[in-house]
């Protein structure tokens, strides 16, 4: 039998409540998001996803900072536009 990630139902956080209760609820909702997105996936699905993420991280690590910021040689930035 193949393992499958369990179904997770995210609870909405209280919209009107004391600040601490709202923030705790919002943090819980965000913590439940990855579990919610992975629910129903098999072990093989999760392994394939992990490989994809690791390759993506490796690719991003190889991109020079100047290129990601758009400030490499020959590039001029003013405000939010670069030429």
C-alpha positions as CSV (number, residue, x, y, z in Angstrom):
1,X,0.0,0.0,0.0
2,X,1.3,3.4,-0.9
3,X,1.4,6.2,1.6
4,X,-0.6,9.3,0.8
5,X,-0.5,12.7,2.5
6,X,-3.5,13.2,4.7
7,X,-6.2,15.8,3.8
8,X,-5.8,19.0,5.8
9,X,-8.5,21.6,6.2
10,X,-7.3,25.1,6.9
11,X,-9.3,27.0,9.4
12,X,-9.9,30.7,8.7
13,X,-8.5,33.0,11.2
14,X,-10.7,35.4,13.2
15,X,-11.2,38.6,11.3
16,X,-12.5,40.5,14.4
17,X,-10.7,39.5,17.6
18,X,-8.0,40.7,19.9
19,X,-4.7,41.3,18.1
20,X,-2.9,38.3,19.5
21,X,-5.7,35.9,18.6
22,X,-5.9,37.3,15.1
23,X,-2.1,37.0,14.6
24,X,-2.0,33.4,16.0
25,X,-4.9,32.4,13.7
26,X,-3.2,34.0,10.7
27,X,0.1,32.2,11.5
28,X,-1.7,28.9,11.9
29,X,-3.4,29.4,8.6
30,X,-0.1,30.0,6.9
31,X,1.6,27.0,8.6
32,X,-1.3,24.8,7.3
33,X,-0.8,26.0,3.7
34,X,2.0,23.6,2.7
35,X,0.2,20.7,4.3
36,X,-3.0,21.7,2.5
37,X,-1.2,21.9,-0.8
38,X,0.5,18.5,-0.4
39,X,-2.7,16.7,0.7
40,X,-3.5,13.7,-1.5
41,X,0.0,13.4,-2.9
42,X,1.9,10.1,-2.8
43,X,5.4,9.6,-1.5
44,X,6.6,9.5,-5.1
45,X,4.9,12.8,-5.9
46,X,6.5,14.5,-2.9
47,X,9.9,13.1,-3.9
48,X,9.6,14.5,-7.4
49,X,8.5,17.8,-6.1
50,X,11.5,18.0,-3.7
51,X,13.9,17.2,-6.6
52,X,12.3,20.1,-8.6
53,X,12.6,22.5,-5.7
54,X,16.3,21.6,-5.2
55,X,17.1,22.0,-8.9
56,X,15.4,25.4,-8.9
57,X,17.3,26.5,-5.8
58,X,20.6,25.4,-7.3
59,X,19.7,27.4,-10.5
60,X,18.9,30.5,-8.6
61,X,22.1,30.2,-6.6
62,X,24.1,30.4,-9.8
63,X,22.5,33.6,-11.0
64,X,24.7,36.6,-10.2
65,X,23.2,39.1,-7.8
66,X,23.6,42.0,-10.3
67,X,21.6,40.1,-12.9
68,X,18.7,39.5,-10.5
69,X,18.6,43.1,-9.4
70,X,19.0,44.4,-13.0
71,X,22.0,46.5,-12.1
72,X,24.7,44.7,-14.1
73,X,26.9,46.5,-16.5
74,X,25.1,48.5,-19.2
75,X,21.9,48.7,-17.1
76,X,20.7,51.9,-15.6
77,X,17.8,51.8,-13.1
78,X,15.7,54.8,-12.0
79,X,12.9,54.0,-9.7
80,X,11.2,50.8,-10.8
81,X,12.3,51.0,-14.5
82,X,15.6,49.8,-15.9
83,X,17.0,50.5,-19.3
